[in-house]
Amino acid sequence: MDEKSGGANCTQQQIDGFRGIVNYCGFHDLGYCGPDYTWSNMQEGENRICLRLDRALATPEWSARFREMKVYHFVDSTSNHYALLVTDPGTKHQTRVRRFHFEVQWTKREDCKAIIEATWGSGVDLSILKGISENLRSCAAELSRWNSTVYGQIPKKIQDKRNALNALALQEKNEDLSLEINRLRGEINDLLDNEEIY
């Protein structure tokens, strides 16, 4: 694989200097899954330059100890560098239960107020601690359901667009998709702004 696309060629002296340090330290490249390049100048057409600038290196001892490690390149919508994730695919990750958080933004919507009024005190004795606790749990559950329909699509849209961005980055080595990649980055950033406001 060519580690650069577009722009002037790197000098042999720069390449030899980097390789010399890698060899001196006994490092080897861990390889990767995902797009070939890890940096882009975010330009379009003939002005676009892409490089495999970022990489994960390790010593033979480290690789022997962590045999199953994989390196993934992920396109980021806000940076010209791709993120590198070094992970052990054999490790089981526990899914955490999300705690309820009341969002101040919700108070600006009348339907939120209606949910609280309809849920609070419905058939529960509010004069005892258990009743208050059940009321809070019930109200939180209703607000969570409401939130997922009103605001909850933003994280899913962001993830879908990030997946599409990674797919485009994988295809880019065969064709110039810089216009589409930059458009998608803009859409993701707009969604991130909306999520932050929310």
N, CA, C and O of each residue as an XYZ file, in Angstrom:
792
protein
N       0.834     -1.184      0.000
C       0.000      0.000      0.000
C       0.876      1.243      0.000
O       1.861      1.316      0.735
N       0.518      2.212     -0.818
C       1.206      3.495     -0.819
C       0.719      4.276      0.403
O      -0.486      4.375      0.635
N       1.639      4.823      1.177
C       1.256      5.492      2.418
C       0.937      6.964      2.224
O       0.712      7.681      3.199
N       0.913      7.431      0.970
C       0.589      8.822      0.697
C      -0.162      8.930     -0.619
O       0.124      8.220     -1.582
N      -1.126      9.833     -0.634
C      -1.872     10.117     -1.848
C      -1.936     11.629     -2.011
O      -2.439     12.327     -1.131
N      -1.426     12.142     -3.139
C      -1.463     13.576     -3.414
C      -0.290     14.313     -2.794
O       0.402     13.778     -1.929
N      -0.067     15.550     -3.241
C       0.994     16.388     -2.695
C       2.375     15.950     -3.124
O       2.539     14.975     -3.857
N       3.374     16.694     -2.650
C       4.772     16.402     -2.978
C       5.241     15.162     -2.232
O       4.734     14.841     -1.157
N       6.204     14.478     -2.807
C       6.757     13.290     -2.159
C       7.605     13.674     -0.955
O       8.247     14.724     -0.949
N       7.606     12.815      0.067
C       8.479     13.011      1.223
C       9.911     12.731      0.786
O      10.145     11.932     -0.121
N      10.868     13.392      1.433
C      12.265     13.125      1.103
C      12.662     11.778      1.676
O      12.147     11.354      2.711
N      13.574     11.114      1.003
C      14.063      9.814      1.466
C      14.717      9.956      2.830
O      14.686      9.026      3.636
N      15.314     11.126      3.093
C      15.980     11.371      4.372
C      14.963     11.327      5.521
O      15.251     10.776      6.584
N      13.755     11.916      5.306
C      12.715     11.886      6.335
C      12.258     10.447      6.595
O      12.109     10.026      7.742
N      12.043      9.714      5.521
C      11.579      8.328      5.642
C      12.635      7.474      6.344
O      12.311      6.704      7.248
N      13.886      7.609      5.932
C      14.969      6.823      6.528
C      15.155      7.158      8.005
O      15.432      6.272      8.814
N      15.002      8.434      8.358
C      15.134      8.845      9.758
C      14.089      8.185     10.642
O      14.397      7.693     11.727
N      12.840      8.180     10.162
C      11.764      7.545     10.926
C      12.006      6.042     11.047
O      11.921      5.481     12.140
N      12.306      5.397      9.931
C      12.548      3.948      9.950
C      13.733      3.595     10.854
O      13.715      2.567     11.531
N      14.753      4.443     10.863
C      15.913      4.202     11.718
C      15.548      4.189     13.189
O      16.017      3.327     13.932
N      14.720      5.125     13.623
C      14.286      5.183     15.029
C      13.431      3.966     15.363
O      13.600      3.358     16.419
N      12.514      3.609     14.466
C      11.654      2.448     14.695
C      12.505      1.193     14.857
O      12.284      0.401     15.773
N      13.474      1.015     13.969
C      14.355     -0.157     14.032
C      15.228     -0.138     15.284
O      15.411     -1.168     15.932
N      15.764      1.031     15.622
C      16.624      1.166     16.798
C      15.877      0.759     18.076
O      16.445      0.105     18.950
N      14.600      1.152     18.176
C      13.794      0.838     19.361
C      13.228     -0.587     19.320
O      12.666     -1.056     20.309
N      13.370     -1.264     18.203
C      12.855     -2.624     18.088
C      11.350     -2.689     17.901
O      10.726     -3.709     18.198
N      10.760     -1.595     17.405
C       9.314     -1.557     17.200
C       8.935     -2.237     15.896
O       9.732     -2.326     14.962
N       7.710     -2.710     15.857
C       7.124     -3.143     14.594
C       5.702     -2.595     14.531
O       5.069     -2.348     15.557
N       5.225     -2.416     13.332
C       3.895     -1.867     13.087
C       2.859     -2.943     13.391
O       2.998     -4.081     12.942
N       1.828     -2.595     14.142
C       0.783     -3.558     14.511
C      -0.246     -3.766     13.404
O      -1.156     -4.582     13.554
N      -0.113     -3.041     12.300
C      -1.102     -3.147     11.229
C      -2.368     -2.400     11.609
O      -2.371     -1.626     12.567
N      -3.442     -2.626     10.868
C      -4.675     -1.897     11.143
C      -5.842     -2.503     10.386
O      -5.672     -3.276      9.443
N      -7.027     -2.129     10.829
C      -8.278     -2.420     10.126
C      -8.925     -1.068      9.865
O      -8.942     -0.205     10.743
N      -9.447     -0.885      8.685
C     -10.107      0.379      8.367
C      -9.431      1.082      7.215
O      -8.687      0.463      6.454
N      -9.685      2.381      7.078
C      -9.108      3.144      5.971
C      -7.580      3.109      6.010
O      -6.979      3.026      7.082
N      -6.960      3.174      4.828
C      -5.497      3.126      4.749
C      -4.840      4.368      5.325
O      -3.783      4.276      5.949
N      -5.441      5.506      5.128
C      -4.811      6.760      5.553
C      -5.356      7.204      6.910
O      -6.507      6.926      7.246
N      -4.519      7.896      7.684
C      -4.940      8.360      9.006
C      -4.929      9.883      9.127
O      -5.220     10.427     10.192
N      -4.597     10.560      8.043
C      -4.601     12.022      8.044
C      -5.018     12.503      6.672
O      -4.692     11.889      5.656
N      -5.742     13.609      6.653
C      -6.156     14.235      5.401
C      -6.125     15.743      5.601
O      -6.428     16.237      6.687
N      -5.758     16.473      4.548
C      -5.792     17.932      4.654
C      -7.203     18.480      4.470
O      -7.407     19.693      4.499
N      -8.177     17.590      4.282
C      -9.608     17.914      4.162
C      -9.921     18.788      2.950
O     -10.976     19.419      2.886
N      -9.003     18.818      1.998
C      -9.254     19.532      0.752
C     -10.012     18.606     -0.194
O     -10.205     17.424      0.092
N     -10.434     19.162     -1.315
C     -11.204     18.371     -2.272
C     -10.490     18.309     -3.604
O      -9.714     19.200     -3.951
N     -10.760     17.244     -4.352
C     -10.227     17.091     -5.702
C      -8.717     16.957     -5.726
O      -8.135     16.238     -4.914
N      -8.079     17.656     -6.668
C      -6.632     17.559     -6.865
C      -5.825     18.064     -5.677
O      -4.666     17.683     -5.511
N      -6.422     18.914     -4.852
C      -5.704     19.497     -3.708
C      -5.668     18.574     -2.497
O      -5.005     18.877     -1.506
N      -6.368     17.464     -2.570
C      -6.469     16.563     -1.421
C      -5.169     15.779     -1.238
O      -4.612     15.232     -2.189
N      -4.702     15.742      0.015
C      -3.524     14.969      0.395
C      -3.939     14.051      1.540
O      -4.558     14.494      2.508
N      -3.597     12.785      1.426
C      -3.884     11.798      2.475
C      -2.595     11.058      2.803
O      -1.802     10.749      1.913
N      -2.391     10.778      4.088
C      -1.201     10.067      4.545
C      -1.564      9.023      5.591
O      -2.552      9.169      6.311
N      -0.771      7.985      5.667
C      -0.840      7.102      6.835
C       0.204      7.640      7.799
O       1.323      7.135      7.890
N      -0.197      8.676      8.511
C       0.715      9.402      9.384
C       0.768      8.787     10.779
O       1.832      8.707     11.393
N      -0.385      8.356     11.271
C      -0.488      7.808     12.627
C      -0.464      6.290     12.551
O      -1.061      5.699     11.651
N       0.218      5.667     13.485
C       0.305      4.207     13.496
C       0.561      3.727     14.908
O       1.045      4.475     15.758
N       0.233      2.479     15.145
C       0.486      1.858     16.441
C       1.712      0.961     16.300
O       1.751      0.076     15.444
N       2.706      1.197     17.142
C       3.947      0.430     17.127
C       4.103     -0.298     18.464
O       3.600      0.156     19.492
N       4.799     -1.420     18.433
C       5.012     -2.179     19.666
C       6.318     -2.948     19.568
O       6.861     -3.168     18.486
N       6.798     -3.346     20.727
C       7.982     -4.206     20.784
C       7.524     -5.654     20.629
O       6.347     -5.952     20.832
N       8.432     -6.553     20.275
C       8.049     -7.970     20.195
C       7.547     -8.515     21.545
O       6.653     -9.361     21.577
N       8.119     -8.034     22.651
C       7.688     -8.492     23.977
C       6.224     -8.102     24.234
O       5.434     -8.900     24.739
N       5.886     -6.868     23.876
C       4.514     -6.406     24.077
C       3.561     -7.238     23.229
O       2.518     -7.681     23.710
N       3.919     -7.448     21.974
C       3.060     -8.228     21.067
C       2.897     -9.657     21.541
O       1.825    -10.241     21.382
N       3.952    -10.237     22.126
C       3.850    -11.605     22.643
C       2.897    -11.659     23.835
O       2.185    -12.646     24.024
N       2.887    -10.606     24.626
C       2.021    -10.572     25.800
C       0.567    -10.282     25.430
O      -0.356    -10.797     26.061
N       0.372     -9.461     24.411
C      -0.976     -9.055     23.985
C      -1.203     -9.513     22.538
O      -1.261     -8.693     21.623
N      -1.327    -10.797     22.349
C      -1.377    -11.405     21.013
C      -2.612    -11.040     20.202
O      -2.541    -10.961     18.975
N      -3.713    -10.822     20.849
C      -4.982    -10.627     20.132
C      -5.297     -9.165     19.811
O      -6.368     -8.877     19.277
N      -4.408     -8.255     20.119
C      -4.699     -6.836     19.923
C      -4.925     -6.499     18.456
O      -4.246     -7.012     17.566
N      -5.892     -5.627     18.230
C      -6.211     -5.126     16.893
C      -6.178     -3.604     16.936
O      -6.485     -2.988     17.957
N      -5.801     -3.011     15.810
C      -5.778     -1.553     15.672
C      -6.815     -1.171     14.632
O      -6.829     -1.713     13.527
N      -7.679     -0.239     14.988
C      -8.717      0.231     14.078
C      -8.512      1.711     13.803
O      -8.180      2.477     14.709
N      -8.710      2.117     12.547
C      -8.692      3.527     12.152
C     -10.142      4.000     12.059
O     -10.945      3.403     11.341
N     -10.476      5.061     12.776
C     -11.822      5.620     12.743
C     -11.759      7.063     12.284
O     -10.985      7.858     12.817
N     -12.568      7.401     11.299
C     -12.645      8.767     10.804
C     -13.352      9.615     11.853
O     -14.342      9.186     12.444
N     -12.842     10.813     12.080
C     -13.472     11.747     13.010
C     -13.991     12.929     12.214
O     -13.328     13.391     11.286
N     -15.161     13.420     12.564
C     -15.758     14.513     11.805
C     -15.139     15.860     12.142
O     -15.306     16.814     11.382
N     -14.429     15.962     13.260
C     -13.925     17.264     13.688
C     -12.419     17.413     13.555
O     -11.878     18.481     13.840
N     -11.742     16.372     13.134
C     -10.286     16.419     13.057
C      -9.811     15.887     11.717
O     -10.484     15.075     11.081
N      -8.634     16.359     11.294
C      -8.053     15.832     10.059
C      -7.250     14.561     10.335
O      -6.755     13.932      9.399
N      -7.113     14.178     11.600
C      -6.485     12.907     11.980
C      -7.571     11.901     12.319
O      -8.564     12.243     12.962
N      -7.384     10.674     11.892
C      -8.292      9.605     12.261
C      -7.906      9.127     13.655
O      -6.743      9.200     14.051
N      -8.883      8.645     14.378
C      -8.616      8.087     15.699
C      -8.105      6.659     15.536
O      -8.574      5.923     14.668
N      -7.151      6.273     16.364
C      -6.664      4.896     16.392
C      -7.166      4.259     17.678
O      -6.992      4.810     18.765
N      -7.784      3.104     17.546
C      -8.256      2.357     18.697
C      -7.489      1.047     18.737
O      -7.556      0.246     17.804
N      -6.764      0.838     19.822
C      -6.050     -0.423     20.032
C      -6.877     -1.191     21.055
O      -7.072     -0.729     22.179
N      -7.361     -2.366     20.658
C      -8.280     -3.090     21.520
C      -8.068     -4.593     21.410
O      -7.528     -5.102     20.428
N      -8.504     -5.267     22.432
C      -8.456     -6.728     22.457
C      -9.860     -7.238     22.157
O     -10.742     -7.134     23.010
N     -10.091     -7.790     20.962
C     -11.445     -8.221     20.617
C     -11.968     -9.358     21.496
O     -13.175     -9.595     21.531
N     -11.097    -10.057     22.197
C     -11.526    -11.139     23.069
C     -12.060    -10.672     24.405
O     -12.691    -11.452     25.119
N     -11.824     -9.421     24.762
C     -12.273     -8.888     26.041
C     -13.760     -8.590     25.996
O     -14.242     -7.926     25.078
N     -14.478     -9.077     26.980
C     -15.912     -8.819     27.074
C     -16.130     -7.494     27.783
O     -15.591     -7.261     28.865
N     -16.920     -6.631     27.171
C     -17.247     -5.339     27.762
C     -18.648     -5.396     28.330
O     -19.589     -5.813     27.656
N     -18.778     -4.977     29.564
C     -20.088     -4.969     30.200
C     -20.866     -3.741     29.757
O     -20.334     -2.631     29.717
N     -22.124     -3.956     29.427
C     -22.976     -2.816     29.109
C     -23.508     -2.256     30.418
O     -24.009     -2.988     31.272
N     -23.391     -0.959     30.553
C     -23.831     -0.322     31.785
C     -25.260      0.180     31.638
O     -25.680      0.610     30.563
N     -25.985      0.117     32.722
C     -27.332      0.663     32.743
C     -27.194      2.177     32.894
O     -26.498      2.670     33.781
N     -27.870      2.894     32.010
C     -27.796      4.354     32.066
C     -28.616      4.888     33.230
O     -29.773      4.516     33.422
N     -27.997      5.757     33.994
C     -28.729      6.424     35.067
C     -29.626      7.498     34.468
O     -29.326      8.050     33.410
N     -30.704      7.781     35.136
C     -31.618      8.823     34.682
C     -31.035     10.185     35.019
O     -30.547     10.411     36.126
N     -31.092     11.083     34.058
C     -30.681     12.474     34.265
C     -31.785     13.372     33.719
O     -32.173     13.257     32.557
N     -32.277     14.251     34.555
C     -33.263     15.223     34.094
C     -32.511     16.333     33.381
O     -31.558     16.893     33.923
N     -32.939     16.650     32.164
C     -32.284     17.678     31.362
C     -33.071     18.981     31.458
O     -34.281     18.998     31.232
N     -32.394     20.058     31.789
C     -33.036     21.360     31.925
C     -33.731     21.754     30.623
O     -34.777     22.402     30.652
N     -33.169     21.374     29.506
C     -33.738     21.681     28.195
C     -35.189     21.191     28.087
O     -36.003     21.798     27.391
N     -35.501     20.102     28.774
C     -36.849     19.547     28.707
C     -37.905     20.520     29.214
O     -39.038     20.510     28.733
N     -37.545     21.363     30.183
C     -38.527     22.269     30.796
C     -39.079     23.271     29.798
O     -40.098     23.909     30.065
N     -38.438     23.419     28.673
C     -38.900     24.372     27.650
C     -40.030     23.785     26.809
O     -40.612     24.478     25.974
N     -40.335     22.520     27.026
C     -41.378     21.858     26.237
C     -42.605     21.579     27.102
O     -42.498     21.063     28.215
N     -43.758     21.930     26.570
C     -45.016     21.718     27.294
C     -45.321     20.240     27.496
O     -45.885     19.858     28.521
N     -44.946     19.395     26.512
C     -45.252     17.975     26.656
C     -44.494     17.348     27.818
O     -44.965     16.370     28.400
N     -43.335     17.886     28.166
C     -42.592     17.388     29.331
C     -43.375     17.689     30.607
O     -43.535     16.830     31.474
N     -43.853     18.912     30.699
C     -44.643     19.320     31.864
C     -45.890     18.435     31.994
O     -46.256     18.031     33.097
N     -46.529     18.143     30.881
C     -47.739     17.304     30.892
C     -47.421     15.892     31.382
O     -48.220     15.295     32.103
N     -46.264     15.352     30.997
C     -45.872     14.003     31.448
C     -45.664     13.993     32.952
O     -46.119     13.078     33.639
N     -44.982     15.001     33.463
C     -44.736     15.069     34.913
C     -46.055     15.185     35.672
O     -46.272     14.493     36.666
N     -46.941     16.073     35.190
C     -48.226     16.258     35.865
C     -49.073     14.987     35.827
O     -49.739     14.657     36.809
N     -49.053     14.272     34.700
C     -49.856     13.057     34.563
C     -49.299     11.906     35.396
O     -50.056     11.076     35.899
N     -47.983     11.859     35.541
C     -47.348     10.737     36.224
C     -47.261     10.953     37.729
O     -47.460     10.013     38.498
N     -46.971     12.156     38.153
C     -46.722     12.414     39.564
C     -47.983     12.217     40.390
O     -49.022     12.815     40.110
N     -47.882     11.386     41.396
C     -48.976     11.178     42.338
C     -50.068     10.266     41.832
O     -51.124     10.178     42.458
N     -49.854      9.579     40.713
C     -50.916      8.727     40.172
C     -50.990      7.402     40.946
O     -50.246      6.462     40.669
N     -51.910      7.355     41.923
C     -52.174      6.126     42.668
C     -51.104      5.735     43.667
O     -51.064      4.579     44.086
N     -50.232      6.656     44.065
C     -49.161      6.333     45.001
C     -49.269      7.277     46.197
O     -49.539      8.467     46.032
N     -49.058      6.744     47.399
C     -49.115      7.540     48.622
C     -47.845      8.371     48.759
O     -46.776      7.825     49.030
N     -47.950      9.677     48.576
C     -46.787     10.569     48.637
C     -46.417     10.968     50.065
O     -45.487     11.748     50.270
N     -47.136     10.440     51.043
C     -46.814     10.787     52.427
C     -45.769      9.851     53.029
O     -45.307     10.067     54.149
N     -45.395      8.806     52.275
C     -44.362      7.897     52.771
C     -43.187      7.878     51.783
O     -43.351      8.164     50.597
N     -42.007      7.536     52.297
C     -40.796      7.542     51.485
C     -40.890      6.574     50.308
O     -40.449      6.891     49.204
N     -41.465      5.396     50.544
C     -41.595      4.417     49.471
C     -42.461      4.965     48.335
O     -42.162      4.729     47.164
N     -43.507      5.680     48.660
C     -44.398      6.277     47.656
C     -43.671      7.330     46.830
O     -43.829      7.396     45.611
N     -42.875      8.152     47.503
C     -42.106      9.185     46.784
C     -41.100      8.523     45.852
O     -40.926      8.938     44.706
N     -40.437      7.478     46.367
C     -39.444      6.760     45.559
C     -40.091      6.133     44.326
O     -39.547      6.233     43.226
N     -41.251      5.484     44.497
C     -41.956      4.870     43.372
C     -42.400      5.928     42.366
O     -42.345      5.715     41.154
N     -42.836      7.064     42.885
C     -43.261      8.167     42.022
C     -42.093      8.684     41.184
O     -42.237      8.908     39.982
N     -40.954      8.868     41.814
C     -39.768      9.337     41.086
C     -39.364      8.327     40.006
O     -39.034      8.706     38.882
N     -39.394      7.041     40.361
C     -39.034      5.991     39.404
C     -40.007      5.983     38.218
O     -39.586      5.877     37.067
N     -41.287      6.094     38.501
C     -42.316      6.087     37.456
C     -42.180      7.318     36.555
O     -42.264      7.218     35.331
N     -41.973      8.459     37.171
C     -41.820      9.704     36.409
C     -40.555      9.634     35.535
O     -40.578     10.043     34.374
N     -39.470      9.122     36.092
C     -38.219      8.994     35.345
C     -38.401      8.051     34.158
O     -37.889      8.325     33.072
N     -39.122      6.949     34.346
C     -39.355      5.991     33.260
C     -40.155      6.635     32.133
O     -39.826      6.465     30.959
N     -41.203      7.373     32.486
C     -42.025      8.042     31.459
C     -41.226      9.113     30.728
O     -41.319      9.236     29.507
N     -40.440      9.887     31.474
C     -39.622     10.925     30.833
C     -38.549     10.302     29.935
O     -38.227     10.856     28.884
N     -38.000      9.169     30.338
C     -36.999      8.484     29.508
C     -37.616      8.009     28.200
O     -37.012      8.155     27.137
N     -38.832      7.434     28.275
C     -39.520      6.997     27.051
C     -39.801      8.197     26.142
O     -39.565      8.145     24.935
N     -40.303      9.269     26.738
C     -40.597     10.492     25.975
C     -39.316     11.042     25.346
O     -39.314     11.429     24.177
N     -38.237     11.077     26.112
C     -36.962     11.590     25.625
C     -36.465     10.805     24.409
O     -35.960     11.387     23.450
N     -36.613      9.475     24.459
C     -36.095      8.657     23.355
C     -36.860      8.918     22.062
O     -36.298      8.782     20.975
N     -38.134      9.292     22.167
C     -38.879      9.593     20.939
C     -38.650     11.029     20.478
O     -38.614     11.287     19.275
N     -38.497     11.964     21.409
C     -38.332     13.373     21.026
C     -36.886     13.699     20.674
O     -36.623     14.292     19.627
N     -35.955     13.321     21.529
C     -34.543     13.675     21.325
C     -33.655     12.473     21.008
O     -32.564     12.632     20.462
N     -34.113     11.295     21.344
C     -33.262     10.107     21.316
C     -32.736      9.693     19.965
O     -31.823      8.871     19.893
N     -33.277     10.231     18.898
C     -32.812      9.846     17.573
C     -31.476     10.495     17.215
O     -30.797     10.033     16.298
N     -31.093     11.546     17.917
C     -29.839     12.242     17.583
C     -28.631     11.318     17.732
O     -27.837     11.244     16.794
N     -28.437     10.602     18.857
C     -27.278      9.705     18.952
C     -27.283      8.614     17.877
O     -26.226      8.257     17.357
N     -28.448      8.089     17.546
C     -28.528      7.056     16.503
C     -28.137      7.648     15.149
O     -27.398      7.024     14.387
N     -28.629      8.843     14.850
C     -28.272      9.495     13.584
C     -26.769      9.755     13.512
O     -26.149      9.567     12.465
N     -26.185     10.191     14.638
C     -24.742     10.436     14.675
C     -23.991      9.141     14.388
O     -23.064      9.131     13.579
N     -24.379      8.052     15.041
C     -23.702      6.776     14.832
C     -23.863      6.282     13.401
O     -22.909      5.781     12.805
N     -25.064      6.421     12.848
C     -25.297      6.004     11.461
C     -24.412      6.794     10.497
O     -23.833      6.231      9.568
N     -24.314      8.093     10.728
C     -23.493      8.933      9.844
C     -22.005      8.647     10.037
O     -21.238      8.703      9.075
N     -21.590      8.342     11.265
C     -20.185      7.961     11.489
C     -19.860      6.654     10.770
O     -18.780      6.509     10.198
N     -20.792      5.706     10.801
C     -20.590      4.450     10.073
C     -20.477      4.712      8.575
O     -19.634      4.124      7.897
N     -21.332      5.602      8.061
C     -21.278      5.949      6.635
C     -19.958      6.646      6.298
O     -19.381      6.412      5.236
N     -19.483      7.504      7.208
C     -18.209      8.205      7.001
C     -17.053      7.216      6.945
O     -16.177      7.336      6.088
N     -17.040      6.247      7.843
C     -15.993      5.223      7.820
C     -16.065      4.395      6.537
O     -15.033      4.047      5.964
N     -17.278      4.080      6.087
C     -17.427      3.319      4.842
C     -16.897      4.115      3.653
O     -16.239      3.556      2.776
N     -17.178      5.413      3.621
C     -16.664      6.262      2.535
C     -15.143      6.327      2.575
O     -14.487      6.270      1.535
N     -14.583      6.447      3.777
C     -13.125      6.525      3.900
C     -12.471      5.246      3.390
O     -11.381      5.291      2.820
N     -13.125      4.111      3.589
C     -12.601      2.844      3.068
C     -12.637      2.800      1.541
O     -11.754      2.216      0.912
N     -13.651      3.413      0.952
C     -13.800      3.427     -0.508
C     -12.912      4.466     -1.173
O     -12.636      4.380     -2.370
N     -12.464      5.450     -0.398
C     -11.800      6.608     -0.998
C     -10.532      6.264     -1.758
O     -10.170      6.987     -2.687
N      -9.841      5.185     -1.400
C      -8.605      4.875     -2.099
C      -8.854      4.540     -3.567
O      -7.938      4.630     -4.384
N     -10.088      4.154     -3.911
C     -10.415      3.802     -5.283
C     -10.995      4.959     -6.085
O     -10.947      4.940     -7.315
N     -11.533      5.951     -5.420
C     -12.130      7.087     -6.116
C     -12.102      8.307     -5.214
O     -11.946      8.192     -3.999
N     -12.257      9.489     -5.824
C     -12.229     10.725     -5.040
C     -13.607     10.987     -4.446
O     -14.536     11.384     -5.149
N     -13.722     10.764     -3.165
C     -14.985     10.976     -2.455
C     -14.878     12.142     -1.477
O     -15.676     12.242     -0.546
N     -13.896     13.026     -1.680
C     -13.633     14.097     -0.716
C     -14.823     15.035     -0.532
O     -15.080     15.478      0.588
N     -15.559     15.348     -1.606
C     -16.739     16.216     -1.464
C     -17.781     15.566     -0.555
O     -18.325     16.204      0.347
N     -18.046     14.288     -0.811
C     -19.035     13.568     -0.017
C     -18.567     13.395      1.433
O     -19.369     13.508      2.360
N     -17.277     13.123      1.630
C     -16.723     12.965      2.984
C     -16.854     14.273      3.750
O     -17.281     14.265      4.904
N     -16.499     15.388      3.138
C     -16.596     16.681      3.823
C     -18.048     17.058      4.109
O     -18.335     17.652      5.149
N     -18.973     16.720      3.197
C     -20.395     16.985      3.428
C     -20.881     16.193      4.642
O     -21.584     16.726      5.501
N     -20.500     14.919      4.703
C     -20.910     14.056      5.812
C     -20.299     14.524      7.131
O     -20.958     14.478      8.170
N     -19.058     14.968      7.095
C     -18.436     15.522      8.314
C     -19.240     16.715      8.825
O     -19.465     16.851     10.027
N     -19.671     17.575      7.908
C     -20.481     18.737      8.293
C     -21.803     18.324      8.924
O     -22.229     18.910      9.919
N     -22.452     17.315      8.348
C     -23.723     16.830      8.902
C     -23.526     16.263     10.308
O     -24.344     16.500     11.196
N     -22.452     15.524     10.505
C     -22.171     14.966     11.835
C     -21.924     16.090     12.827
O     -22.427     16.046     13.950
N     -21.160     17.092     12.429
C     -20.876     18.212     13.329
C     -22.149     18.969     13.687
O     -22.306     19.409     14.826
N     -23.065     19.128     12.725
C     -24.351     19.766     13.027
C     -25.138     18.948     14.044
O     -25.723     19.504     14.974
N     -25.153     17.623     13.867
C     -25.853     16.764     14.825
C     -25.202     16.835     16.210
O     -25.893     16.839     17.229
N     -23.873     16.890     16.235
C     -23.167     17.005     17.520
C     -23.519     18.311     18.211
O     -23.669     18.350     19.432
N     -23.652     19.388     17.429
C     -24.072     20.676     17.999
C     -25.477     20.570     18.578
O     -25.741     21.069     19.672
N     -26.383     19.918     17.842
C     -27.755     19.740     18.334
C     -27.777     18.910     19.613
O     -28.534     19.198     20.540
N     -26.940     17.878     19.652
C     -26.881     17.024     20.844
C     -26.357     17.811     22.037
O     -26.822     17.628     23.162
N     -25.388     18.688     21.788
C     -24.819     19.494     22.871
C     -25.835     20.493     23.402
O     -25.904     20.724     24.609
N     -26.621     21.085     22.515
C     -27.664     22.033     22.938
C     -28.693     21.305     23.783
O     -29.166     21.812     24.800
N     -29.031     20.086     23.328
C     -29.994     19.282     24.049
C     -29.427     18.910     25.392
O     -30.087     18.223     26.171
